[in-house]
Every structure is written in structure tokens, then in C-alpha cells.
Amino acid sequence: MFQYLQSQRVNLQLLQESACREVINLLEVIEGTKLVLLDEEMLGPIGLVASPSLFTERNVKLLKLSADTQLPRDTSNVIYIVRAQVRLMDLVAEHVKKNLDKNREFYLYFVPRQSCLCIKHLENLKLYDSFTKIKELEWNFLPIDYDIVSMEMPYAFRDVAVDGDLTVLYQAALGLVQLQRLYGRIPKIYGKGSNSQRVWEHAKQLGREEKMLNCDKGMIDQVILLDRSVDILSAVATQLTYEGLIDEFFGIKNNQLVLPAELFTVRTDEQGSVQSKLVAGKKTLFMNSGEKLYADLRDKNFNEVGKILSRNAREISVQMNANAQDASVQDMKRFVDKLPALLVQKQSVAVHTTIAELIRNKLDAFQFSDDLAAEQEFMMCEDIEKVSAYIEDMIAKKGDLRNVLRLITMQCAAASGFKEKVLNYYKRELVHVYGLDVLLKISNLEKAGLLYTQSESRAYAVLRKTLKLTVDDVIEVEPKDISYVHSFYAPLTARIVEQTIKPLGWQSLKSQINNLPGPTFEDFQAQLIGIGGRHNSFTPIEGSALSIPRVVLIFFIGGCTFAEISALRFLSQQEDNNVEFVIATTKIINKHTFIDCLT
């Protein structure tokens, strides 16, 4: 159904089709007219597993669930698809009460699992028996692109680190089991961090219960589980890739980017030529590898984007003007045949040129360049032991609180903790300027491990040198190293992966990352034979086993950024590595959404 999900080895379209079948089954089992009501958090994810045509072909309407949502008179079946949250049960209950006397049947589907707390709440409201059926839609992972799956749980890191709710870890384990059910058992497991270890212990137990340990080795050779708390710096750093900047400035949600329609001038003969839709003065663009130009641009450093757009514009112009008056009939026919594709390319270049101009205007702002300079000083471990004059000035000017807290947490991560007097000074100044409410935000950051006092460990300062996290002579255009994604800094998580995929890489890496938070662990689910850990049950279709790329699943527990994804894609494109990555995450985050979820 979604062509952009197909890849060479691990076809994530299988995951999408599995989720889509669940939707089709629930719609076909219910007879009569149907209406599907989605809570706000499900409006985007539903589009990742089912196209709108699936519902329109069956005359099923999709509406957002709210207290004042009116039901059409002819609706005989109302289907609620919601996350398992108690506040949503109140909303569902209020809606059901208004429509109980209309001779309708109600169905409640939880994504991805129902909770005892929600069921108990419905029972207390005396509405549990009002539902004809209460079931689950097991969408543990939603496919984002051909190499990315996401749990789409934006508060996963907060749930565990601040609220102590470990439900998401069990859900992540179920997701790992589901992937192995679809793609076969994963022989080698490496991980770093307490939450990573919990996820794997859950997954291993669930695998035993399903007797998955006895199934054949599958498409994925190994999994690397990485706890977000291992690398806070990369989560709060400014991304300088095209996709990362789009996400930070405008927000990409469920593969969709929404911008004001007046920014785009579309001729009548070009309407519909790019994946987009216009609603209420807003233009929604679909950001995935289905669009060739976006697939080429998204992982590039922004300084390379303009050159690629210019090159594409020139090539299209040459082809559009290639019709000389003395062209033969055959030449004209060939041109007419490829004209629709050229118009699509032309419109795509126009759209991305507009987006690039919007980004450039923001990059040229003094605030952006000043913030970036401060970040790079922290990354270089310059003046991190004392109060930052730049942060002090920002507080004095009552700058954006979110940005102030981000820079403070960044300095804390680079310093591996503050001296007590420095941390207390920041707290005191923040309260004086922003009020007592800021103490709650500071408390959450401390609970989550983003603000803390120093111990003897200087993990970042050591790893900056041993793993070359900062590169002075970075090449941004046609780069040679993953540090191009931040124009200076290589994400620690990506460096860990880079070291792990080398021969005996994990064994040599373990001692280097021991000072990072949480345990370092490894496990095996099969007898491993030969170089690269390939099991003898695997028979390559052509060529030797060594010529076929290894497939490595990288699971970020607590979220990952587009810059980290770009760094991993860059590594997979290097011939020496001979590896393909599948990236799993609880949610794709950026520096703003990460701080917001905690404060």
C-alpha cells in the first residue's frame, strides 16, 4: 500500500500491512453504518497504517473525538480508537452518555494495549457494559519510512525518568517480540543503559513464552539497544541537517509538515503534482522517501541543500527547453511522455526551495548563531566548570525559558554535572527572573538526570577525545564523517554504533563507555558461527555470506533525533561497513520537544 516503506532486506511494509489488516477486520466484522472517532494523539498515527481511501471505500467517516462531536443520525455503530489514558476515558464516557438512547452500538479499541486502570475507570462510571466490544489494536511500532519504526509515544522518556511509569518499557519489549515474529529471531543483542536492559529482559521473557527462541534466525543480524539517558547532549543539540532543521523550526509530525498555504504558489496545471493537501489556509506536505528530491536532501547538511536544489533546477530547465524547432516527431513524443514527470520534479524543487528560504531566514538571525556558538563552546568543554556568561545574559534578558533550560542542561551534560555552587546559582537566578513555577521544571529535569552535581567521573570529556566526538576540520559538503550532522559534533549514540559494527567493536567499546549511565550488556539467542556472527541456517541467495550486508536494528529508548538518523544512514552508505540499519524509537524528538516533554 505504501511503496516508500519497501527496502532491500527488511520490508517494513509488512508491519504496515499487519496493522492495516487489523483495521480492515474490525470494520468488516461490524455490520451497518460506522463512524470512527479518534483521540487527538491517534489522528496522525492512523495515517501511517491506513490510507484515507480505506475508509471512504467503506463509507466510514473519521472524526476527531471531542465532547461536542455530533454523530450523524444514520450512524448505527460508533468505534472509538484511543490511547490508554484515564483522561480519555472521561471524554469517551461523556460522549457515550449523550448518545446512549439513540439505539447505537459502541466499540472501544485501545492502541496499543488496554490498561486495567482505564477499564476500572469505565466500570466506576458504570459505562463498561455499554460497549459491545472492548479490544486492542496491537500497533506497537508504526512504520515511518523504509528504515524507521516508531512507537509514537512522545512522553516515553518522561514517563520512566520523571513519573516512574515503566509501562512504555514493557510496550517496547512487546514491539521487539512483534518484530521478531515478523522478521525472525535476532541472534545478537547489545545494549547500554538501565532502561535498555529492562526492555531486553522483558523481551527475552516474552520470547520464551512464545517459544520464539526455537524459530529460525531472521532478516536482522543484531540489535543495539540505547537508552536516551546515555547521551543527553545529542538530544538537546541543534541539528544542522535539512530534515532536522525542518523539524526544529516547523515540526514534522507523523511524516507531515504543515505550513501556511500562501507561501506556496501552485499553478492549476501543477496541482496535485507533489504529495500535499490544502485545508483551511494550510498546506500539508508528506515528508517521506516517496519523494525522490526529499530523499536526496533530508540527510544533507543545510549548507549542501542550496547546491543540490540549484543543480536540480538547472537540469529541469535544460530538459524543458530542449525542444528545438527542428526536433523530430519522435523527439517531441518522447518529450511529451516525460513532461508529467518533469512537472512533478519542477514543483518539488519549488516547494523545497521555499522551505529552504524559510530555514535560511531563521539561520541568519543573531539569536540562532549566538546559541550555536555557545553550544559549540560547551561541546569543546570550554568554560563549563563555571557559570556561563551567555546563559547569565539570557536569564537577565528574560529570554525564552525553554531555550535557557536547554542550554543549561547542555552545559551540565558536557561538564558531567555541575559544581554545587554553579547549579544553585542557576536555580536562584531562574527563580528570581521567571518566578517560583520554574522550580517544578527544574525538579523534573533533576529527576530525569539532566541536571545534577558532579561526581568523579568526567565521561563526556574523556569520550570526546577517545571517540572523537568533536571534529575541528569537518567537511559539510560531501562529508567524510558523521560529525557533519551538527557541523562540528558527532552524536555519541552514532559513534557507539559506528564502533560496534567494526570487527570485535563491542568488546573494545565496553571499557570506554562504562562511565556512561547504566549497565553495558550483551546477550545471544542463537549459536553464532563465522565472521559477523552469521548462523549456519542462513543461506544467501547469491554470492557469499560476507558480501551480503548485515542488518542491524538500532533501538533508541526515550527518543532519537533526525540528526542521529542521518548519521546512521551515512554510516550505512560507507562501503567499508557493509551494513544496513533499521531504526526503532519511542518517538522522533528534537531539542524543543525533548525539553517540553520534561517541563
C-alpha positions in Angstrom: 0.0 0.0 0.0 2.8 2.4 0.9 5.6 2.0 -1.6 8.1 4.2 0.3 8.2 1.6 3.0 9.8 -1.1 0.9 13.6 -1.8 1.3 16.1 -4.3 0.2 16.1 -6.6 3.2 13.7 -5.7 6.0 10.4 -4.8 4.3 8.6 -2.6 6.8 5.5 -2.6 4.6 4.8 -6.0 6.2 4.4 -4.1 9.5 2.1 -1.6 8.0 0.0 -4.3 6.2 -0.3 -6.2 9.5 -1.7 -3.1 11.3 -3.9 -2.3 8.3 -5.4 -5.8 8.4 -6.4 -5.2 12.0 -8.3 -2.1 10.9 -10.0 -3.9 8.0 -11.0 -6.8 10.2 -12.6 -4.6 12.8 -14.6 -2.6 10.1 -15.8 -5.8 8.3 -16.9 -7.6 11.5 -19.2 -4.7 12.4 -22.3 -4.5 10.3 -24.2 -1.4 9.4 -23.2 2.3 9.2 -20.0 3.1 11.0 -18.2 6.2 12.4 -14.7 6.1 13.7 -13.7 8.6 16.5 -10.0 9.1 17.1 -8.4 10.9 20.1 -6.0 13.7 19.1 -2.9 11.5 19.5 -4.3 9.0 17.1 -5.2 11.4 14.2 -1.7 11.3 12.8 -0.7 7.7 13.5 -3.8 6.3 11.8 -2.4 7.7 8.5 0.8 5.7 8.9 -1.1 2.4 8.7 -4.2 3.1 6.6 -4.8 5.4 3.7 -7.9 7.6 3.7 -9.3 5.6 0.8 -9.6 2.5 3.0 -12.3 4.3 5.0 -14.0 6.2 2.1 -14.4 3.0 0.1 -16.3 1.5 3.0 -18.4 4.7 3.6 -16.8 5.1 7.0 -16.3 8.6 8.4 -13.3 9.6 10.5 -13.7 12.3 13.1 -11.7 13.8 16.0 -13.1 12.8 19.4 -14.3 15.7 21.5 -17.1 16.4 24.0 -19.1 18.3 21.4 -18.6 15.9 18.4 -22.0 15.4 16.8 -22.9 12.0 15.4 -24.8 11.7 12.1 -28.3 10.4 12.6 -27.9 7.4 10.4 -24.8 6.1 12.4 -25.6 2.8 14.0 -22.1 1.9 15.1 -19.6 4.2 16.9 -16.0 3.0 17.1 -13.5 4.7 19.4 -9.8 4.3 18.7 -7.8 5.8 21.6 -4.7 5.6 23.7 -5.0 4.0 27.1 -5.3 7.2 29.2 -7.7 7.8 32.0 -8.5 11.4 30.9 -9.6 10.0 27.5 -12.0 7.6 29.3 -13.8 10.6 30.8 -14.1 12.0 27.2 -15.3 8.7 25.8 -17.8 8.3 28.7 -19.2 11.8 28.3 -19.7 11.1 24.6 -21.3 7.7 25.1 -23.7 9.1 27.7 -25.0 11.7 25.2 -25.8 9.0 22.6 -26.9 6.0 24.7 -30.6 6.5 23.9 -30.1 6.6 20.1 -30.1 2.8 19.6 -26.4 2.7 18.7 -23.7 0.2 19.4 -20.3 1.3 20.8 -16.9 -0.3 20.3 -13.7 0.7 22.1 -10.3 -0.1 20.7 -7.1 0.7 22.7 -3.8 1.4 21.0 -1.5 -0.5 21.5 -2.8 -2.0 24.8 -5.7 -1.5 27.2 -4.9 -0.7 30.8 -6.6 -2.1 33.9 -6.8 1.5 35.2 -8.9 2.6 32.2 -11.2 -0.4 32.4 -11.7 0.2 36.1 -12.5 3.8 35.5 -15.2 2.8 33.0 -16.6 0.4 35.5 -16.7 3.1 38.2 -18.5 5.4 35.7 -21.0 2.5 35.1 -20.3 2.5 31.4 -18.2 -0.6 30.9 -21.3 -2.7 29.9 -22.4 0.0 27.3 -19.7 -1.2 24.9 -20.4 -4.1 22.6 -16.7 -4.9 22.4 -13.5 -3.7 24.0 -10.3 -4.8 22.3 -6.8 -3.8 21.4 -5.1 -2.8 18.2 -1.5 -4.1 18.7 0.3 -1.2 16.9 3.5 -1.4 19.0 5.5 0.1 16.2 4.3 2.3 13.4 6.3 2.5 10.2 7.7 6.0 9.5 9.9 5.2 6.5 11.7 2.3 4.8 14.2 2.2 7.7 12.4 3.8 10.6 9.7 2.5 13.0 8.3 4.5 15.9 6.1 3.8 18.9 4.9 7.4 18.6 5.0 7.9 22.4 6.3 11.5 22.9 6.3 11.2 26.7 8.1 7.9 26.9 11.3 9.4 28.5 9.3 11.4 31.0 7.1 8.5 31.9 10.1 6.5 33.0 12.6 9.1 34.2 10.2 11.5 36.0 6.9 9.7 36.7 8.4 6.2 37.3 5.9 4.6 35.0 7.6 1.7 33.3 4.7 0.7 31.1 6.5 2.0 28.0 9.4 -0.3 28.6 7.1 -3.3 28.6 5.5 -1.9 25.4 8.9 -1.6 23.8 9.6 -5.2 24.7 6.3 -6.3 23.0 7.4 -4.3 20.0 10.7 -6.2 19.8 8.8 -9.5 20.0 6.5 -8.4 17.3 9.4 -7.5 15.0 10.9 -11.0 15.6 7.6 -12.6 14.9 7.5 -10.8 11.5 11.2 -10.9 10.5 12.6 -13.8 12.5 14.8 -14.2 15.7 17.6 -11.7 16.3 20.8 -13.6 17.3 22.9 -10.9 18.9 21.9 -8.3 21.4 24.0 -5.4 22.6 22.8 -2.7 24.9 23.7 0.3 27.1 21.5 1.8 29.9 19.2 0.6 32.6 16.0 1.0 30.5 17.6 -0.8 27.7 18.4 -3.7 29.9 14.8 -3.8 31.3 13.4 -3.8 27.8 15.6 -6.7 26.8 14.8 -8.7 29.9 11.1 -8.3 29.2 11.5 -9.2 25.6 13.5 -12.3 26.4 10.9 -13.5 28.8 8.1 -12.9 26.3 10.1 -14.7 23.7 10.4 -17.7 25.9 6.7 -17.7 26.5 6.1 -17.7 22.7 8.9 -20.3 22.2 10.5 -17.8 19.8 13.9 -19.0 20.8 13.3 -22.1 18.7 12.4 -20.3 15.5 14.9 -19.7 12.6 17.3 -16.8 12.5 15.6 -14.0 10.6 16.5 -10.9 8.5 18.0 -8.9 11.4 21.5 -9.9 12.5 21.8 -7.9 15.7 20.1 -5.3 17.8 21.7 -2.4 19.7 19.5 -1.0 22.5 20.4 2.5 23.5 18.9 4.4 26.5 18.4 8.1 25.8 19.9 8.9 29.2 23.3 7.6 27.8 23.5 10.7 25.5 21.5 13.7 26.6 23.8 16.1 24.7 22.7 14.9 21.3 19.1 15.2 22.3 19.3 18.9 23.1 21.9 20.0 20.5 20.9 22.0 17.4 20.6 19.8 14.3 22.0 21.1 11.1 20.7 18.6 8.6 17.8 19.7 6.3 15.3 17.3 7.9 16.5 18.1 11.4 16.1 21.9 10.9 12.6 21.5 9.4 11.6 19.5 12.4 13.1 22.0 14.9 11.6 25.1 13.2 8.3 23.9 11.9 7.7 20.4 13.4 7.3 17.1 11.4 4.5 15.0 12.9 3.7 11.6 11.6 5.6 12.3 8.3 3.5 15.5 7.8 4.7 19.1 7.7 2.1 21.9 7.9 2.9 25.4 6.6 0.8 28.4 5.6 -0.6 27.9 2.1 0.2 31.4 1.0 3.9 30.5 1.0 3.3 28.2 -2.0 2.1 29.4 -5.4 0.7 26.4 -7.3 -0.4 26.7 -10.9 -3.5 24.9 -11.9 -1.6 22.6 -14.2 0.7 21.6 -11.3 -1.8 21.0 -8.6 -1.5 17.5 -7.1 2.0 17.0 -8.6 3.6 16.8 -5.1 2.4 14.8 -2.1 0.4 17.6 -0.4 -3.1 18.8 0.5 -4.6 22.2 1.2 -7.0 22.7 4.1 -8.2 25.9 5.7 -5.3 28.0 4.5 -2.7 25.4 5.5 -0.6 23.2 3.2 0.3 19.7 4.4 3.4 18.2 2.9 4.1 14.5 3.2 7.8 14.1 4.2 9.0 10.6 3.3 11.3 8.9 0.8 8.4 8.5 -1.6 9.5 11.9 -3.0 13.0 11.5 -4.6 14.2 15.0 -4.1 13.3 15.0 -0.4 15.1 11.6 0.0 18.2 13.2 -1.5 18.0 16.4 0.6 16.9 15.3 4.0 20.2 13.8 5.4 22.4 16.6 4.0 23.9 19.4 6.0 21.9 22.5 5.2 25.0 24.1 3.6 24.7 21.5 0.8 21.0 21.9 0.2 21.2 25.0 -1.9 23.7 23.4 -4.3 21.5 20.4 -4.8 18.4 22.5 -5.4 20.3 24.7 -7.9 21.6 21.6 -9.7 18.1 20.1 -10.0 16.6 23.4 -11.2 19.2 23.7 -13.9 18.7 20.1 -15.1 14.9 20.5 -15.3 15.4 23.8 -17.2 17.7 22.2 -19.7 15.2 19.4 -20.3 12.2 21.7 -20.5 14.0 23.9 -23.1 15.5 21.1 -25.1 12.8 21.3 -27.8 14.5 23.0 -30.7 12.2 23.9 -33.6 13.8 21.3 -35.8 13.1 18.5 -33.3 11.8 15.3 -34.9 8.3 13.9 -34.3 9.9 11.1 -32.2 11.8 13.6 -30.1 8.6 15.6 -29.5 6.8 12.4 -28.5 9.5 11.4 -26.0 9.4 14.9 -24.5 5.6 14.8 -24.2 5.8 11.4 -22.5 8.2 12.6 -19.8 6.6 16.1 -19.4 4.4 15.0 -16.4 7.4 13.7 -14.5 9.3 16.9 -15.3 6.4 19.0 -13.9 6.4 16.9 -10.7 10.2 17.5 -10.3 9.7 21.2 -11.0 7.1 21.6 -8.4 9.1 19.6 -5.9 12.1 21.9 -6.4 9.8 24.9 -6.0 8.4 23.5 -2.7 11.8 22.7 -1.2 13.3 26.0 -2.4 10.5 27.8 -0.4 11.2 25.7 2.7 15.0 26.2 2.4 14.4 30.0 2.2 12.3 29.9 5.3 15.1 28.0 7.1 17.8 30.3 5.8 15.9 33.3 7.3 15.9 31.7 10.7 19.5 30.6 10.5 20.6 34.2 9.7 19.1 35.5 12.9 21.6 36.7 15.5 19.9 34.6 18.2 20.5 31.4 16.3 24.1 32.0 15.6 24.8 33.1 19.2 23.1 30.0 20.6 25.1 27.8 18.2 28.4 29.4 19.2 27.5 28.8 22.9 26.7 25.2 22.2 29.9 24.6 20.4 31.9 26.0 23.3 30.1 23.5 25.7 30.9 20.7 23.2 34.6 21.7 23.3 34.4 21.7 27.2 35.4 25.4 27.3 34.5 27.2 30.5 32.0 24.6 31.5 33.1 24.5 35.2 31.7 27.9 35.9 28.5 29.9 35.2 28.2 30.6 31.5 28.2 34.4 30.8 25.9 33.7 27.8 23.3 31.9 29.8 23.6 34.5 32.5 22.8 37.2 29.9 19.9 35.3 28.5 18.4 34.9 32.0 18.9 38.6 32.7 17.1 39.5 29.4 14.3 37.0 30.4 14.9 35.1 27.2 12.9 32.1 26.1 12.8 29.8 29.2 12.8 26.6 27.2 16.0 27.6 25.4 17.6 28.7 28.7 16.9 25.4 30.3 18.1 23.6 27.2 21.5 25.3 27.3 21.9 24.8 31.0 21.2 21.0 30.6 23.7 21.0 27.7 26.4 22.6 29.8 25.6 20.1 32.6 26.0 17.2 30.1 29.3 18.4 28.8 30.6 19.0 32.3 29.3 15.6 33.5 27.5 17.5 36.2 27.7 21.0 37.8 29.6 22.1 40.9 27.0 22.6 43.6 27.5 26.4 43.7 27.1 26.7 40.0 23.8 24.7 40.0 22.5 26.7 43.0 23.3 30.0 41.2 21.4 29.0 38.1 18.4 27.9 40.2 18.4 31.1 42.2 18.6 33.3 39.1 15.9 31.4 37.3 13.5 31.8 40.2 14.2 35.5 40.5 13.5 36.1 36.9 10.9 33.5 35.9 9.1 33.0 39.2 8.6 30.1 41.6 6.9 27.9 38.9 10.3 27.3 37.4 11.2 25.2 40.4 8.8 22.5 39.2 10.5 22.4 35.8 14.0 22.3 37.5 12.8 19.5 39.7 11.7 17.4 36.7 15.0 18.0 35.0 16.8 16.8 38.1 14.6 13.7 38.4 15.3 12.9 34.7 19.0 13.2 35.2 19.5 16.3 33.1 20.6 18.5 36.0 22.9 17.0 38.7 26.0 17.7 40.7 29.4 16.4 39.7 31.0 13.2 40.7 34.5 12.0 40.0 33.5 10.8 36.5 34.2 13.1 33.5 32.6 10.8 31.0 32.0 13.3 28.2 35.4 15.0 28.4 37.1 11.6 28.1 34.8 10.2 25.3 35.1 13.5 23.4 38.7 12.6 22.8 38.6 8.8 22.7 35.6 8.6 20.3 36.4 11.9 18.5 33.0 13.4 19.3 34.2 16.9 18.1 35.9 17.4 14.8 37.6 20.7 14.0 38.0 20.3 10.3 34.6 18.9 9.5 33.5 18.8 5.8 29.9 19.7 5.5 29.5 19.2 1.7 30.2 15.7 0.6 31.3 14.8 4.1 33.6 12.0 5.3 32.5 11.8 8.9 29.1 11.7 10.7 30.0 14.9 12.6 28.6 16.9 9.6 25.1 16.5 11.1 25.9 19.1 13.7 28.7 20.8 11.6 31.1 20.0 14.4 29.9 17.3 16.8 29.2 13.6 16.2 26.3 12.2 18.2 27.6 9.9 20.9 24.9 7.3 20.1 26.0 7.2 16.5 29.7 6.9 17.5 28.8 3.9 19.7 27.0 2.3 16.8 30.0 3.1 14.5 32.4 1.4 16.9 30.0 -1.6 17.5 29.8 -2.6 13.8 33.5 -2.9 13.5 35.1 -6.4 14.0 35.2 -7.0 17.8 33.9 -3.5 18.1 31.6 -4.1 21.1 34.3 -5.9 23.1 36.7 -2.9 22.7 34.0 -0.4 23.3 32.7 -1.8 26.5 35.5 -0.4 28.7 35.2 3.0 27.0 31.5 3.5 27.8 31.4 2.0 31.3 31.4 5.5 32.8 28.1 6.3 31.0 24.9 5.8 33.0 23.5 2.3 33.3 24.8 -1.2 32.7 26.6 -2.4 29.5 25.3 -5.8 28.4 25.2 -8.3 25.6 23.2 -11.5 25.0 22.8 -14.2 22.4 19.8 -16.0 21.2 21.5 -18.5 18.8 24.7 -20.3 18.2 26.9 -17.9 16.3 29.3 -19.2 13.6 31.8 -17.4 11.4 32.7 -13.8 10.9 30.0 -11.3 11.6 28.1 -13.7 13.7 26.0 -15.4 11.0 24.2 -18.5 11.9 24.7 -21.5 9.6 21.0 -21.8 8.9 21.2 -18.7 6.8 21.7 -19.5 3.1 22.4 -16.5 0.8 20.5 -16.3 -2.5 23.6 -15.3 -4.4 27.2 -14.5 -3.6 28.9 -15.4 -0.3 27.5 -14.6 3.1 30.3 -12.0 3.6 29.1 -10.0 0.5 25.6 -9.6 1.9 25.2 -6.5 4.3 24.5 -7.2 7.9 21.2 -5.8 9.1 21.4 -4.1 12.5 18.4 -2.8 14.4 19.1 0.3 16.5 16.5 0.8 19.2 16.5 4.3 20.9 14.6 4.0 24.1 13.5 7.6 25.0 13.6 9.0 21.5 16.1 9.9 18.8 16.7 12.9 16.6 16.7 13.2 12.8 20.4 14.1 13.0 21.1 10.8 14.7 19.1 9.0 12.0 21.0 10.9 9.3 24.3 9.9 10.9 23.3 6.2 10.9 22.2 6.4 7.2 25.6 8.0 6.4 27.4 5.0 8.1 25.3 2.5 6.2 26.3 4.2 2.9 30.0 3.6 3.5 31.2 0.6 1.6 33.6 -0.5 4.3 30.9 -1.0 6.8 28.7 -3.4 4.7 25.7 -2.8 6.9 22.0 -1.8 6.7 20.3 -0.1 9.7 16.7 -0.4 10.8 16.0 2.4 13.3 13.4 1.9 16.0 12.5 4.6 18.6 9.8 5.5 21.1 9.5 8.8 19.2 11.5 11.1 16.9 12.4 14.1 19.0 14.2 17.4 18.7 15.7 19.8 21.2 12.4 21.6 21.8 10.1 18.6 22.1 12.5 16.8 24.4 12.7 19.7 26.9 8.9 20.3 26.6 8.1 16.7 27.5 10.0 17.1 30.7 8.9 20.5 31.8 
